[in-house]
Amino acid sequence: MARTLLCLCVLYGANARAVTIIVNPSVALTSVSQNAVRSMFAMKLLQWPDGQPVRVFVLPDDNPLHRVFCKEVLDVYPYQLRQTWDRLVYSGTGQAPIEVNSEEEMLKSVANTPGALGYLKKVKPGERVRALSVGNSARIFSGE
Amino acid sequence: MNRPNIKVRAVMLLALAGHGMNASADSLPDGVQIHGFASQAMISTNHNNFFGNTENKTGFDFTELGANVSWRFNPSLQLSAQAISRRAGEADNGALRLDFATVDYTLHASENARYGVYLGKIKNPYGLYNETRDVASTRPSILLPQSIYLDRIRNFVLSSPGVAIYGDNTLPIGNLSYQFSVIKPDASDRETEGTFLGADRPGKIKADTSYIGRILLEPGNSRFKLALTGVSMRAHYLPGTADALKSGNIRFDSWVLSGQYNAENWVFTSEYAQNRIDAHNFGAFFLNRTATGSSYYIQGAYHLTSKWSALARYDVTYRDNNDKDGRVFSALTGAPAFSRFAKDMTIGLGYKLDNHWLLRGEFHRVDGTAWLPYSDNINPAATSQHWNMWLFQAAYRF
């Protein structure tokens, strides 16, 4: 009974998440820790465990999905992420992620770029990107 | 003035070309990015001059331009360089300068830790805003709080040739990052000379090996930022012909404690700094001087909507903690006592048109002239203690 309840909670949690982390199929991982995702979107962790460079794609700061992504996945405000990237770009210590203008462009870019990392509302069957599960949910599953 | 103007146009052209290229990222080689910024301000004061001839007039002599290119060869190696041109009244003439030219080599990177080295001309970590202080949209206001980010010694603190080690660690409490640099700062300009030696002297100040470092802790998933900066700079003076000053030594030591709280709609920031300026062995016409000064500001910024934001700040600086009202200094040197402190009440309003354009207006009510530019106010006796300043600025970034 408790186990069913836990499963329901996990399912509910998974459905409640309005954003999915996506990667190019060249990325061998199926799940990553929240720390790793944060470091990659902060442009500090620049390679996948197999050495392949990470190519980060984001939607514009004021895009509703970008706001949801910042809040639910990274737990930061969009303006904080912009500050992080500005510091890198204007002090010569890093680069900004590549900005795409729409979810269609996001899907296309991540599908066509080896090592790409981005996000969408949902991955539909047949699309040439893979969903990547993040952090806590992965731990709950392995705990069962 | 002609040559800088040509160079400035070249920077602008490069910037616009870069913008065009970023818009269609395919035209740039893989791993290459070009970014830039531009701003133009209007400044008016009721007394004293700030960045140009502004007393009861409107000055347009504050312009910032910059463009950079970075090349990420692989996950552990990046080369970057940025050129800037800054006009700021008589203090800065818009000549093109190399702001940074940095080799960034990451020695280790994993999801919880990273460290590496910077080599070349590198940006100095100082408080929360120094590294990107010329990019208007990264500042909370048109002018940074002048107590901590004194524009008089900006070249000295901004960026320097040297080597640095840096790192990040994810700790249970939050992210910890650090940078320690060994540098040779630029101390050759008039404003730096004025700050250390009271006036533009016939000789030149040459910097010696100096150190700057910062530790930054970001608890609560970066909701909080806590930073400690330490600076130890050394320089010596090369007397000019018929110079009353001997070849003395200058020491500048400073530490800054910074704190910030980031909420969804507001940001609260405060920084406190102590600095000690020590000038000795300059001979009978410039007696040994040591003064420990302190500065702080408290600042609140509020996002009224996604486009409008408001700011209020109180900013205080004392050149000498033992002579806060400047009377002793005034009796000794004849300079106005109020040139040894400044208390600035600032309010501002910003409007973000989009992710590139930003418009700002702000008002300063100031008591004291401790951070008034020397070059715009050659005669200290003609300055006033109580003064107001209006600024408007349009800024662009990509």
Boltz contact constraints between the chains, C-beta under 6 A:
constraints:
  - contact:
      token1: [A, 35]
      token2: [B, 111]
      max_distance: 6.0
  - contact:
      token1: [A, 35]
      token2: [B, 170]
      max_distance: 6.0
  - contact:
      token1: [A, 36]
      token2: [B, 111]
      max_distance: 6.0
  - contact:
      token1: [A, 39]
      token2: [B, 111]
      max_distance: 6.0
  - contact:
      token1: [A, 44]
      token2: [B, 114]
      max_distance: 6.0
  - contact:
      token1: [A, 44]
      token2: [B, 168]
      max_distance: 6.0
  - contact:
      token1: [A, 45]
      token2: [B, 109]
      max_distance: 6.0
  - contact:
      token1: [A, 45]
      token2: [B, 111]
      max_distance: 6.0
  - contact:
      token1: [A, 46]
      token2: [B, 75]
      max_distance: 6.0
  - contact:
      token1: [A, 47]
      token2: [B, 75]
      max_distance: 6.0
  - contact:
      token1: [A, 53]
      token2: [B, 75]
      max_distance: 6.0
  - contact:
      token1: [A, 61]
      token2: [B, 355]
      max_distance: 6.0
  - contact:
      token1: [A, 75]
      token2: [B, 221]
      max_distance: 6.0
  - contact:
      token1: [A, 76]
      token2: [B, 222]
      max_distance: 6.0
  - contact:
      token1: [A, 77]
      token2: [B, 264]
      max_distance: 6.0
  - contact:
      token1: [A, 80]
      token2: [B, 222]
      max_distance: 6.0
  - contact:
      token1: [A, 80]
      token2: [B, 262]
      max_distance: 6.0
  - contact:
      token1: [A, 86]
      token2: [B, 138]
      max_distance: 6.0
  - contact:
      token1: [A, 87]
      token2: [B, 132]
      max_distance: 6.0
  - contact:
      token1: [A, 89]
      token2: [B, 35]
      max_distance: 6.0
  - contact:
      token1: [A, 90]
      token2: [B, 132]
      max_distance: 6.0
  - contact:
      token1: [A, 90]
      token2: [B, 135]
      max_distance: 6.0
  - contact:
      token1: [A, 91]
      token2: [B, 123]
      max_distance: 6.0
  - contact:
      token1: [A, 91]
      token2: [B, 131]
      max_distance: 6.0
  - contact:
      token1: [A, 91]
      token2: [B, 132]
      max_distance: 6.0
  - contact:
      token1: [A, 92]
      token2: [B, 80]
      max_distance: 6.0
  - contact:
      token1: [A, 92]
      token2: [B, 100]
      max_distance: 6.0
  - contact:
      token1: [A, 92]
      token2: [B, 102]
      max_distance: 6.0
  - contact:
      token1: [A, 93]
      token2: [B, 104]
      max_distance: 6.0
  - contact:
      token1: [A, 95]
      token2: [B, 33]
      max_distance: 6.0
  - contact:
      token1: [A, 95]
      token2: [B, 70]
      max_distance: 6.0
  - contact:
      token1: [A, 95]
      token2: [B, 72]
      max_distance: 6.0
